[in-house]
């Protein structure tokens, strides 16, 4: 598996491919909601590839200089339950810590709560609807992780 981080057209295309496959086709989210104003040409993505196939991605953004906001994390259906999502998020958190982030806040689909809890995230909101899916806000202190 190869890992790439950046804003190159190749990485953005791979991220968009995965997001379309998972969020639009699998979860039936409207493309107008999935691809939003945060998908700018300079937006950075972390993408994992197996050979030429993109298998996992997450959009890199911050709320402020100290707060990571991982977004649009998804794993290709054929590669789920293999630790790829955990590796993806851990890699992104490490990058954010190197840039001075002390915490991470994300919106999680309710069915993914246990996944994020396994990575030391805790629920910090009541359930809410986002893009037609029930979600919760979760937070993690990055200072206490290695």
RABEL-V925010 format. One record per residue. N is the residue number from 1. RES is the residue in one letter. SS is DSSP state (H for helix, E for strand, C for the rest). OMEGA is omega in degrees with one decimal (999 if undefined). Layout:
N|RES|SS|OMEGA  N|RES|SS|OMEGA
This chain:
1|X|C|178.5  2|X|E|-177.1  3|X|E|178.4  4|X|E|179.2  5|X|E|177.1  6|X|E|-176.4  7|X|C|-178.6  8|X|C|177.5  9|X|H|179.2  10|X|H|-179.3  11|X|H|178.6  12|X|H|178.2  13|X|H|179.2  14|X|H|178.2  15|X|H|-179.6  16|X|H|176.7  17|X|H|-179.0  18|X|H|179.7  19|X|H|177.4  20|X|H|-179.2  21|X|H|-174.8  22|X|H|-172.2  23|X|H|-177.2  24|X|H|-175.7  25|X|H|-175.8  26|X|H|-175.1  27|X|C|175.1  28|X|C|173.4  29|X|C|179.4  30|X|C|176.8  31|X|H|179.0  32|X|H|177.1  33|X|H|-176.9  34|X|H|-177.8  35|X|C|-169.1  36|X|C|-176.0  37|X|C|177.3  38|X|C|178.2  39|X|C|-179.3  40|X|C|179.7  41|X|C|179.8  42|X|C|179.4  43|X|C|-179.6  44|X|E|179.2  45|X|E|168.8  46|X|E|-178.3  47|X|E|173.4  48|X|E|178.3  49|X|E|165.7  50|X|E|-169.4  51|X|C|-179.5  52|X|C|-175.8  53|X|E|172.8  54|X|E|-174.8  55|X|E|177.9  56|X|E|178.7  57|X|E|172.5  58|X|E|178.6  59|X|E|-177.4  60|X|E|175.5  61|X|C|179.2  62|X|E|173.5  63|X|E|174.7  64|X|E|-174.9  65|X|C|-176.9  66|X|C|-173.2  67|X|E|173.8  68|X|E|175.4  69|X|C|178.4  70|X|C|-173.4  71|X|E|175.6  72|X|E|177.6  73|X|E|175.7  74|X|E|-179.8  75|X|E|176.3  76|X|C|-177.5  77|X|H|-178.2  78|X|H|-175.5  79|X|H|178.3  80|X|C|178.3  81|X|C|179.1  82|X|C|179.0  83|X|C|-177.2  84|X|H|180.0  85|X|H|178.3  86|X|H|179.4  87|X|H|-179.9  88|X|H|-177.2  89|X|H|178.2  90|X|H|178.2  91|X|H|-179.6  92|X|H|178.2  93|X|H|178.6  94|X|H|177.7  95|X|H|-178.9  96|X|H|177.3  97|X|H|178.0  98|X|H|177.7  99|X|C|175.6  100|X|C|179.3  101|X|C|179.9  102|X|C|178.2  103|X|E|179.5  104|X|E|177.2  105|X|E|-179.6  106|X|E|171.1  107|X|E|-178.3  108|X|E|170.9  109|X|E|-173.0  110|X|H|-179.4  111|X|H|179.7  112|X|H|-176.7  113|X|H|-178.0  114|X|H|175.6  115|X|H|-178.6  116|X|H|176.3  117|X|H|178.1  118|X|C|177.7  119|X|C|174.7  120|X|C|172.6  121|X|C|176.6  122|X|E|-179.2  123|X|E|179.8  124|X|C|178.2  125|X|C|169.6  126|X|C|176.6  127|X|C|177.3  128|X|E|-179.8  129|X|E|176.2  130|X|E|-179.0  131|X|C|177.5  132|X|C|-178.1  133|X|E|177.8  134|X|E|-176.4  135|X|E|173.1  136|X|E|172.4  137|X|E|177.9  138|X|E|-176.4  139|X|E|178.4  140|X|E|173.7  141|X|E|-179.2  142|X|C|-179.5  143|X|C|-176.6  144|X|C|179.5  145|X|C|-179.2  146|X|C|999
